[in-house]
Amino acid sequence: MRPLVAQAAAMPMAIRTSSRGPLTGREHEIAGLIAEGLSNREIASRLRLSERTVEAHVRGIFTKLACTSRARVAAWFVAEGAHPDRPR
C-alpha cells in the first residue's frame, strides 16, 4: 500500500465518511491543491486569496482532520476518492 494511502486508512472512520468529510467547500478545494503539492503561496495565487487566508484554511483543515502534515491531508483527500483535478 502506498504510504499516503496507508496513513489515510489509519485515520478515524468519521473523518473519511462524508462527501467532503467535515470540511467546508473552500477547505476541500484547498485540500485538493495541497494534494497537488502546492505551497500556501501557490494556493493563494491560484485562488486569488491572501497567503494569510490560505494559512487559516490550512490550520482549519489540520484541526478538522486531526492532521499535522500536508502529506496526511493529501492522503485523506486521495482516500476519500477525490482527485485534485476533479473537485467534488
DRENDO-1510 file (C-alpha; in Angstrom, 1 decimal, always signed):
<recs>
REC; n; res; u; v; w
REC; 1; MET; +0.0; +0.0; +0.0 .
REC; 2; ARG; +1.3; +3.5; -0.8 .
REC; 3; PRO; +2.5; +5.4; +2.3 .
REC; 4; LEU; +0.0; +8.2; +2.0 .
REC; 5; VAL; -2.9; +5.8; +1.4 .
REC; 6; ALA; -1.8; +3.8; +4.4 .
REC; 7; GLN; -1.8; +6.9; +6.5 .
REC; 8; ALA; -5.3; +7.7; +5.4 .
REC; 9; ALA; -6.5; +4.2; +6.2 .
REC; 10; ALA; -5.3; +4.7; +9.8 .
REC; 11; MET; -7.5; +7.8; +10.2 .
REC; 12; PRO; -10.7; +7.6; +12.2 .
REC; 13; MET; -13.6; +6.5; +10.0 .
REC; 14; ALA; -15.7; +9.5; +10.9 .
REC; 15; ILE; -13.2; +11.7; +9.1 .
REC; 16; ARG; -13.4; +9.7; +5.9 .
REC; 17; THR; -17.2; +9.0; +5.5 .
REC; 18; SER; -19.0; +12.0; +4.0 .
REC; 19; SER; -18.5; +13.5; +0.5 .
REC; 20; ARG; -16.3; +16.3; +1.8 .
REC; 21; GLY; -15.8; +15.0; +5.3 .
REC; 22; PRO; -16.0; +17.7; +7.9 .
REC; 23; LEU; -14.5; +20.3; +5.6 .
REC; 24; THR; -16.2; +23.3; +4.1 .
REC; 25; GLY; -16.3; +23.6; +0.3 .
REC; 26; ARG; -13.3; +26.1; +0.3 .
REC; 27; GLU; -11.3; +23.9; +2.7 .
REC; 28; HIS; -12.0; +20.9; +0.4 .
REC; 29; GLU; -10.8; +22.9; -2.6 .
REC; 30; ILE; -7.6; +23.8; -0.7 .
REC; 31; ALA; -7.1; +20.2; +0.5 .
REC; 32; GLY; -7.1; +19.3; -3.2 .
REC; 33; LEU; -4.5; +21.8; -4.0 .
REC; 34; ILE; -2.4; +20.6; -1.1 .
REC; 35; ALA; -2.8; +17.1; -2.6 .
REC; 36; GLU; -1.4; +18.5; -5.9 .
REC; 37; GLY; +1.7; +19.6; -3.9 .
REC; 38; LEU; +1.1; +23.4; -4.0 .
REC; 39; SER; +2.5; +25.7; -1.3 .
REC; 40; ASN; +0.3; +28.1; +0.6 .
REC; 41; ARG; +1.7; +30.9; -1.6 .
REC; 42; GLU; +0.8; +29.0; -4.8 .
REC; 43; ILE; -2.6; +28.2; -3.5 .
REC; 44; ALA; -3.2; +31.9; -2.6 .
REC; 45; SER; -2.1; +32.9; -6.1 .
REC; 46; ARG; -4.3; +30.4; -7.8 .
REC; 47; LEU; -7.4; +31.2; -5.8 .
REC; 48; ARG; -6.8; +34.9; -5.6 .
REC; 49; LEU; -6.7; +34.9; -1.8 .
REC; 50; SER; -4.1; +36.3; +0.6 .
REC; 51; GLU; -1.5; +33.9; +1.9 .
REC; 52; ARG; -2.7; +34.5; +5.4 .
REC; 53; THR; -6.2; +33.4; +4.4 .
REC; 54; VAL; -4.8; +30.2; +3.0 .
REC; 55; GLU; -2.8; +29.6; +6.2 .
REC; 56; ALA; -6.0; +30.0; +8.2 .
REC; 57; HIS; -7.8; +27.5; +6.0 .
REC; 58; VAL; -4.9; +25.0; +6.2 .
REC; 59; ARG; -4.9; +25.3; +10.0 .
REC; 60; GLY; -8.7; +24.6; +10.0 .
REC; 61; ILE; -8.1; +21.6; +7.7 .
REC; 62; PHE; -5.4; +20.2; +10.0 .
REC; 63; THR; -7.7; +20.7; +13.1 .
REC; 64; LYS; -10.8; +19.1; +11.5 .
REC; 65; LEU; -8.8; +16.1; +10.1 .
REC; 66; ALA; -6.6; +15.8; +13.2 .
REC; 67; CYS; -3.6; +16.0; +10.9 .
REC; 68; THR; -0.2; +17.6; +11.5 .
REC; 69; SER; +1.2; +17.4; +8.0 .
REC; 70; ARG; +0.3; +18.3; +4.4 .
REC; 71; ALA; +1.0; +14.6; +3.4 .
REC; 72; ARG; -1.8; +13.5; +5.8 .
REC; 73; VAL; -4.1; +16.0; +4.2 .
REC; 74; ALA; -3.2; +14.7; +0.7 .
REC; 75; ALA; -3.7; +11.1; +1.9 .
REC; 76; TRP; -7.1; +11.9; +3.3 .
REC; 77; PHE; -8.0; +13.6; +0.0 .
REC; 78; VAL; -7.0; +10.6; -2.1 .
REC; 79; ALA; -8.5; +8.1; +0.3 .
REC; 80; GLU; -11.9; +9.8; +0.1 .
REC; 81; GLY; -11.9; +9.1; -3.6 .
REC; 82; ALA; -11.4; +12.7; -4.7 .
REC; 83; HIS; -8.9; +13.7; -7.3 .
REC; 84; PRO; -7.1; +17.1; -7.2 .
REC; 85; ASP; -8.2; +17.8; -10.8 .
REC; 86; ARG; -11.8; +17.0; -10.2 .
REC; 87; PRO; -13.2; +18.9; -7.1 .
REC; 88; ARG; -16.4; +17.4; -5.7 .
</recs>
